[in-house]
Amino acid sequence: MHKIISALNIKERSSGAFGKTEMDIAGAKMLLVRSPIDGKEIAQVQCADLASYDRVVRDSIEVFHEWRKVPAPERGQVIRRIGEALRDSKKDLGRLVSLEVGKILAEGEGEIQEAIDIADFAVGLSRQLYGKTMHSERRQHRMYEQWHPLGPIGVITAFNFPAAVWAWNAMIAAVCGDTIIWKPSELAPLTALAVNSLCREVAKSSGFEGLFSLVVGDGPELGARLAADTRVPCVSATGSCSMGCSVGKVVGERLGRSILELGGNNAVTVLADADMKLVVSGILFGAVGTAGQRCTSIRRAFVHEQVYDECIEKLVAAYRQVKIGNPLENGVLMGPLIHQRAVDAYQRAIARIPQEGGEVVYGGNIVTGLPSSLYVEPTIVRARSIIPLMKEETFAPILYVVPIKDVDHAIALNNDVPQGLSSAIFTKDMRAVERFLSQAGSDCGIANVNMGTSGAEIGGAFGGEKDTGGGREAGSDSWKQYMRRQTCNINFGDTMPLAQGIVFS
């Protein structure tokens, strides 16, 4: 543990406020960071107070006024060097992610790879911030649009992706000419400190040390302050639906922008002709990966009645092979839940299942004999029909398997929840595929075919509909959210014609 944090220059007692410089916060409350792997304390972080938060925002605004003047391709070169620095530290950062939030090592390193990938994407984007040219209806006039930097961007991240989600926002916003104020989860501040430090050093070498800033808190106070701050024109928030409702309301009341990436209650549809090997592989990673603590985790499986029993049998066999334990050890496929509250939520759900008509066919227990009490069994539930629990998102590895008659039945069940993030269908029938992907099909922001709901690539826009918030991060044209659009009209003639043929003389 100490070897990992020392390799990343994390102090045993670190400041939780970084603007243009590191801030020492007199009398600060100390946040004790413990690993869910064994409950041991890793380090301590000074919590930023409102005074240090205010200094961070003022620094971010000051740096923004200079950073926005840098040509976008030049900004891209700074991000290119950040991508290289992330590559150099990938293994250490990946181990820190595993240590701090309990992901298996492959997923920890995979998360840092996401940050590297989005940095690479942002470098190319720095030469593609295109605007359109439109034909004017007025003679000797030209009309076009251009995109300008927006300002300091607030980024609030959740524990389950302590580096990647920030990078989705920060790398794109930075090449757009914005500065970034990061408020990480109090459950994963060390990954934020390490990543932010690395990025700050690269930015500092280019004369923009405050390009990436950070405030660490021990609760919702700083996030609420960020949402309400009129100096921060855009706030990107990842977390629960209830948190997103609060952030969206506060930002909206001041007419700011919010990018909300919230809860998911994702489903896969398995038709009778599905390749069962793909089904089992896709569901296993989607439902068990990150101990079911992804917003894209599979919670529901709608399986055609002809292959329903076979599917459950094969899933149970696969689940039996999942090794649970210390995520830093080779061969382990599932680590702990993040904290005791998550375990309590898992146990409450397990207790409700038989009361609501479901049957646990595998799992449902706390795993004993491991370094902490946060390890649980991945669980499969046979549900002959929809039960109330299935409309809720329990952030734990519980999978509900329901029989269906056809693709239309599955689509109706897929859409019959408040959330709308990710979805998938397994079939060889192209008509069923097109039905699932059509305007009358899945209502989710992500729809996959013959693969699970997790593991989104950074090239596409990531996000969902309904209670998932409607925000989009990462690829495609998500960059437009971090910029302000300006429509420009130029009269190069010697008369003053008005639009719509209006004559006023």
C-alpha positions in Angstrom: 0.0 0.0 0.0 2.7 2.5 1.0 4.7 1.6 -2.0 1.8 2.5 -4.3 1.1 5.9 -2.7 4.7 6.9 -2.5 5.3 6.1 -6.1 2.6 8.6 -7.0 3.9 11.3 -4.6 0.8 11.1 -2.3 1.6 12.3 1.2 0.3 10.7 4.3 -1.4 14.0 5.0 -2.3 15.9 1.8 -4.0 19.2 1.1 -7.5 18.9 -0.5 -7.4 22.3 -2.2 -5.3 23.1 -5.3 -5.8 26.2 -7.4 -2.7 27.8 -8.9 -0.9 26.5 -6.0 -1.4 23.9 -3.2 -3.3 25.4 -0.3 -2.6 24.7 3.3 -6.0 24.9 5.1 -5.6 26.1 8.7 -7.7 24.0 11.1 -9.0 21.8 8.3 -11.1 18.7 9.0 -9.1 15.6 8.1 -10.7 13.0 5.8 -9.5 9.5 6.7 -9.2 7.4 3.5 -9.6 3.7 4.1 -9.3 0.8 1.6 -12.4 -1.3 1.2 -10.1 -4.2 0.6 -9.1 -4.5 4.3 -10.4 -1.4 6.1 -6.9 -0.1 6.7 -6.2 3.6 6.6 -4.3 4.6 3.4 -3.8 8.4 4.0 -5.4 11.5 5.2 -6.6 14.5 3.2 -7.3 18.1 4.4 -10.9 19.0 3.5 -11.2 22.2 1.6 -13.4 24.8 3.3 -15.5 27.5 1.6 -12.7 30.0 1.8 -10.2 27.8 0.0 -12.9 26.8 -2.4 -13.4 30.4 -3.3 -9.7 30.9 -3.9 -9.6 27.8 -6.1 -12.5 29.3 -8.3 -10.8 32.7 -8.5 -7.5 31.1 -9.6 -9.4 29.0 -12.2 -11.0 32.1 -13.6 -7.7 33.9 -13.8 -6.0 31.0 -15.6 -9.0 30.7 -17.9 -8.6 34.3 -19.1 -5.1 33.3 -20.4 -5.7 29.7 -21.4 -8.6 30.6 -23.8 -6.2 32.7 -25.8 -4.0 29.7 -26.6 -4.7 28.3 -30.1 -6.7 25.0 -29.8 -4.0 22.9 -31.5 -1.5 24.2 -29.0 -3.8 23.3 -26.2 -4.0 19.9 -27.7 -0.2 19.5 -27.4 -0.5 20.1 -23.7 -3.1 17.3 -23.5 -0.9 15.1 -25.6 1.9 15.4 -23.0 -0.7 14.6 -20.3 -1.6 11.4 -22.2 2.0 10.4 -22.3 2.4 11.1 -18.5 -0.7 8.9 -17.8 0.9 6.1 -19.9 4.1 6.3 -17.9 2.1 6.0 -14.6 -0.6 3.6 -15.8 0.3 0.6 -13.6 0.8 2.7 -10.4 -2.4 4.6 -11.0 -4.3 1.4 -11.8 -3.1 -0.1 -8.5 -4.2 3.0 -6.7 -7.7 2.7 -8.2 -7.9 -0.9 -7.0 -6.6 -0.1 -3.6 -8.9 2.9 -3.0 -12.2 1.6 -4.5 -11.8 -2.2 -4.6 -11.8 -2.8 -8.4 -9.8 -5.7 -9.7 -6.4 -4.7 -11.1 -7.4 -5.3 -14.7 -10.3 -2.8 -14.3 -8.1 -0.4 -12.4 -5.6 -0.3 -15.2 -8.4 -0.3 -17.7 -9.8 2.9 -16.1 -6.5 4.7 -16.6 -6.4 3.5 -20.1 -9.8 5.2 -20.6 -8.1 8.5 -19.4 -5.3 7.9 -21.9 -7.7 7.2 -24.7 -9.8 10.3 -24.1 -6.6 12.4 -24.0 -5.6 11.0 -27.4 -9.1 11.7 -28.7 -8.9 15.3 -27.4 -5.6 15.9 -29.2 -7.3 15.1 -32.5 -10.3 17.1 -31.5 -8.2 20.2 -30.9 -8.0 20.6 -34.7 -11.7 19.8 -35.3 -13.7 22.3 -33.3 -15.7 23.1 -36.4 -18.4 25.7 -37.0 -20.8 25.9 -40.0 -21.0 28.4 -42.8 -24.6 29.2 -43.8 -25.9 31.1 -46.8 -27.4 34.4 -45.9 -30.7 35.5 -47.4 -29.3 39.1 -47.7 -27.2 40.1 -50.6 -23.5 40.8 -49.9 -23.7 39.2 -46.5 -21.9 36.2 -45.0 -23.2 34.1 -42.1 -21.3 31.5 -40.1 -21.0 30.1 -36.6 -18.0 29.6 -34.4 -17.3 28.1 -31.0 -15.5 29.8 -28.1 -14.3 28.6 -24.7 -17.0 28.7 -22.0 -15.2 29.2 -18.7 -14.3 27.2 -15.6 -16.0 23.8 -15.7 -17.1 22.1 -12.5 -16.7 18.3 -12.5 -18.3 16.2 -9.7 -17.3 12.5 -9.9 -18.5 9.4 -8.1 -16.3 6.8 -6.4 -16.7 4.0 -9.0 -14.8 5.7 -11.7 -12.4 7.9 -9.8 -10.3 8.9 -12.8 -12.0 8.0 -16.1 -15.1 10.1 -15.7 -13.1 13.2 -14.8 -10.9 12.6 -17.8 -13.9 12.3 -20.1 -14.8 15.9 -19.1 -11.4 17.4 -18.4 -9.5 16.4 -21.5 -12.3 17.6 -23.8 -13.0 20.8 -21.8 -9.2 21.7 -21.7 -8.8 21.5 -25.5 -12.0 23.6 -25.8 -10.1 26.3 -23.9 -11.7 25.8 -20.5 -10.2 25.3 -17.0 -11.5 22.5 -14.8 -12.5 22.5 -11.1 -12.7 18.9 -9.8 -14.8 17.9 -6.8 -14.1 14.1 -6.4 -16.0 11.7 -4.3 -14.9 11.7 -0.6 -14.6 7.9 -1.1 -11.9 8.2 -3.7 -9.8 11.4 -3.1 -6.4 9.8 -3.5 -6.9 8.8 -7.1 -8.0 12.4 -7.8 -5.0 13.8 -6.0 -2.6 11.6 -8.0 -4.2 12.2 -11.4 -4.6 15.9 -10.7 -1.0 16.2 -9.6 0.3 14.5 -12.7 -1.8 16.8 -15.0 -0.9 19.9 -13.1 2.8 19.2 -13.5 2.4 19.0 -17.3 0.2 22.1 -17.4 2.7 23.9 -15.1 5.5 23.2 -17.6 3.5 25.1 -20.2 2.8 28.0 -17.9 -0.7 27.1 -16.8 -0.4 25.5 -13.4 -4.0 26.3 -12.4 -5.5 24.7 -15.5 -6.6 21.7 -13.4 -7.8 22.5 -9.9 -9.2 20.3 -7.1 -11.3 20.6 -4.0 -11.8 17.6 -1.7 -14.7 17.6 0.8 -16.3 15.2 3.3 -19.9 15.5 2.2 -22.2 17.3 -0.2 -21.3 20.9 0.9 -18.6 21.7 -1.7 -20.6 20.0 -4.5 -23.7 22.1 -3.5 -21.5 25.3 -3.6 -20.1 24.4 -7.0 -23.6 23.8 -8.4 -24.8 27.2 -7.1 -21.7 29.2 -8.2 -22.6 31.6 -11.0 -18.9 31.9 -11.8 -18.9 28.3 -13.0 -21.0 28.3 -16.2 -21.2 24.5 -16.5 -21.3 21.7 -14.0 -20.9 18.0 -15.0 -22.1 15.7 -12.2 -21.9 11.9 -12.1 -23.7 10.0 -9.3 -27.1 8.9 -8.1 -30.4 10.1 -9.6 -31.3 12.0 -6.4 -27.9 13.8 -6.4 -28.4 14.7 -10.0 -31.9 16.1 -9.4 -30.4 18.4 -6.7 -27.5 19.6 -8.9 -29.7 20.0 -12.0 -32.3 22.1 -10.1 -29.7 24.4 -8.5 -27.7 24.9 -11.7 -30.9 25.4 -13.7 -32.2 28.0 -11.3 -29.2 30.2 -12.1 -29.5 29.4 -15.8 -26.2 27.5 -15.9 -25.5 24.3 -17.9 -25.5 20.9 -16.3 -24.2 17.6 -17.7 -25.9 14.9 -15.7 -24.7 11.3 -15.9 -26.8 9.5 -13.3 -28.1 6.1 -12.3 -28.7 3.1 -14.6 -31.0 0.1 -14.3 -29.7 -1.7 -17.4 -31.2 -4.7 -19.1 -30.2 -7.3 -21.6 -32.6 -9.1 -23.9 -31.8 -12.8 -24.8 -33.8 -14.2 -27.7 -34.2 -17.9 -28.4 -31.6 -17.9 -31.2 -28.9 -16.1 -29.1 -25.4 -17.4 -29.0 -25.4 -18.6 -25.4 -21.6 -18.4 -25.1 -21.8 -14.7 -25.9 -24.7 -14.3 -23.5 -23.0 -15.8 -20.5 -19.8 -13.8 -21.2 -21.6 -10.5 -21.7 -23.8 -10.9 -18.6 -21.0 -12.1 -16.4 -18.8 -9.1 -16.9 -21.8 -6.7 -17.0 -23.4 -7.9 -13.8 -20.3 -9.0 -11.8 -17.6 -6.5 -13.0 -16.8 -3.8 -10.4 -18.9 -5.8 -8.0 -22.0 -4.5 -9.7 -21.1 -0.9 -8.9 -21.1 0.5 -12.4 -23.9 2.8 -13.7 -23.8 0.5 -16.7 -24.0 -2.8 -14.7 -26.6 -5.3 -15.8 -29.4 -5.5 -13.3 -32.1 -7.2 -15.4 -32.0 -10.0 -18.0 -35.1 -10.7 -20.1 -34.7 -14.2 -21.5 -36.9 -16.0 -24.0 -39.0 -18.7 -22.3 -37.6 -21.3 -24.7 -34.0 -20.8 -23.3 -34.8 -19.4 -19.9 -33.9 -22.4 -17.8 -30.8 -23.2 -19.9 -29.6 -19.6 -19.5 -30.0 -19.6 -15.7 -28.2 -22.9 -15.5 -25.2 -21.6 -17.5 -25.1 -18.4 -15.6 -25.1 -20.2 -12.3 -22.2 -22.4 -13.5 -20.3 -19.3 -14.6 -21.0 -17.5 -11.3 -19.6 -20.5 -9.4 -16.2 -19.8 -11.1 -16.0 -16.2 -10.0 -13.1 -15.8 -7.5 -13.9 -13.2 -4.8 -11.1 -11.6 -2.8 -8.4 -9.1 -2.7 -8.6 -7.3 -6.1 -4.9 -6.8 -6.2 -4.3 -10.5 -6.4 -4.1 -12.4 -9.6 -7.1 -14.5 -10.6 -9.6 -12.5 -8.5 -12.6 -11.4 -10.6 -14.6 -9.5 -7.9 -13.5 -7.4 -5.0 -15.4 -5.7 -2.2 -18.3 -3.3 -2.2 -17.2 0.3 -1.4 -18.5 0.6 2.2 -20.9 -0.9 4.8 -23.9 1.2 3.5 -23.6 -0.6 0.2 -23.5 -4.0 2.0 -26.6 -3.0 4.0 -28.4 -2.1 0.8 -27.5 -5.4 -0.7 -28.8 -7.3 2.3 -32.1 -5.3 2.3 -32.6 -6.2 -1.3 -31.9 -9.9 -0.7 -34.4 -9.9 2.2 -37.1 -8.4 0.0 -36.7 -10.8 -2.9 -38.7 -13.7 -1.5 -41.3 -11.3 -0.2 -41.9 -9.9 -3.7 -42.1 -13.3 -5.4 -38.5 -13.8 -6.5 -36.2 -16.7 -5.8 -32.4 -16.5 -5.2 -30.9 -19.3 -7.2 -27.3 -18.4 -6.5 -25.5 -16.1 -4.0 -27.2 -13.8 -1.6 -24.7 -14.0 1.2 -21.8 -12.1 2.8 -18.5 -13.7 2.1 -16.6 -14.5 5.3 -12.9 -15.1 5.9 -11.7 -12.1 3.9 -9.9 -9.0 5.1 -13.0 -6.9 5.5 -16.8 -7.4 5.8 -17.5 -5.7 2.5 -17.3 -8.8 0.3 -20.6 -10.3 -1.0 -21.6 -13.1 -3.4 -22.8 -12.1 -6.9 -26.5 -13.1 -6.9 -28.9 -14.5 -9.5 -32.6 -14.1 -8.9 -35.3 -16.1 -10.8 -38.3 -13.8 -11.2 -41.3 -15.2 -13.2 -42.6 -11.7 -13.5 -41.6 -8.1 -12.7 -41.1 -7.4 -9.0 -41.0 -3.9 -7.5 -37.2 -4.3 -6.7 -36.4 -4.4 -10.4 -37.5 -0.8 -10.8 -34.9 0.3 -8.3 -31.1 0.4 -8.7 -29.4 -1.5 -6.0 -25.7 -0.7 -6.5 -24.6 -4.3 -5.9 -24.1 -7.5 -8.0 -27.8 -8.6 -8.1 -29.2 -9.9 -11.4 -32.9 -10.5 -11.9 -33.8 -13.0 -14.7 -37.3 -12.8 -16.2 -38.9 -14.9 -19.0 -40.2 -13.2 -22.1 -42.3 -14.2 -25.1 -40.8 -12.1 -27.8 -38.7 -9.0 -28.6 -41.7 -6.6 -28.2 -42.3 -8.1 -24.7 -38.7 -7.5 -23.9 -38.7 -3.9 -25.2 -41.7 -3.1 -23.1 -40.0 -4.4 -19.9 -36.7 -2.8 -20.8 -38.3 0.6 -21.0 -40.6 0.2 -18.0 -38.1 1.7 -15.4 -37.3 5.4 -14.6 -33.7 5.1 -15.7 -32.5 4.9 -19.3 -28.8 4.5 -19.6 -27.6 1.3 -21.3 -29.3 -1.8 -22.9 -28.4 -4.8 -25.0 -29.9 -7.6 -27.1 -28.5 -11.0 -28.0 -29.9 -12.5 -31.2 -29.0 -13.5 -34.8 -32.3 -12.2 -36.0 -31.6 -8.9 -37.8 -35.3 -7.9 -37.8 -35.3 -8.2 -34.0 -32.1 -6.2 -33.9 -33.5 -3.4 -36.0 -36.7 -3.4 -34.0 -34.7 -3.1 -30.8 -32.6 -0.2 -32.2 -35.6 1.6 -33.8 -37.5 4.7 -32.5 -40.0 2.2 -31.0 -37.3 0.1 -29.4 -34.9 0.7 -26.5 -35.3 4.1 -24.9 -31.8 4.1 -23.5 -28.9 6.4 -24.5 -26.8 3.3 -25.3 -28.1 0.2 -27.2 -25.8 -2.8 -27.9 -26.1 -5.9 -30.0 -24.6 -9.2 -29.0 -22.6 -7.7 -26.2 -23.2 -6.5 -22.6 -24.2 -3.1 -21.4 -20.8 -2.2 -19.9 -17.5 -1.2 -21.4 -18.4 1.8 -23.5 -15.7 3.1 -25.8 -14.7 6.8 -25.5 -15.4 7.6 -29.2 -19.1 7.6 -28.7 -21.1 10.0 -26.6 -21.8 8.4 -23.2 -25.0 9.0 -21.2 -28.7 8.2 -20.9 -32.2 9.4 -20.9 -35.0 9.9 -18.3 -33.8 9.8 -14.7 -30.3 9.1 -16.0 -30.1 12.8 -16.7 -29.8 13.3 -20.5 -26.1 14.4 -20.3 -23.5 13.2 -22.7 -19.7 12.9 -22.0 -16.6 11.7 -23.9 -16.7 11.4 -27.7 -18.8 12.3 -30.7 -19.9 16.0 -30.4 -20.0 16.1 -26.6 -17.4 18.8 -26.9 -20.1 21.4 -27.8 -21.3 21.4 -24.2 -18.1 22.9 -23.0 -18.1 25.8 -25.5 -20.4 28.7 -26.3 -21.8 29.0 -29.9 -21.7 32.3 -31.7 -23.5 33.1 -34.9 -21.7 35.8 -36.9 -23.1 38.0 -39.7 -20.9 40.1 -41.9 -22.2 42.8 -44.3 -19.6 43.5 -47.0 -21.8 45.6 -49.1 -22.7 49.3 -49.0 -26.4 48.9 -48.3 -28.3 47.8 -45.2 -30.9 45.1 -46.3 -33.0 43.6 -43.5 -33.9 39.9 -43.1 -37.3 38.6 -44.0 -37.5 41.4 -46.7 -38.5 44.1 -44.2 -38.2 47.6 -45.4 -37.7 50.3 -42.8 -36.8 53.6 -44.4 
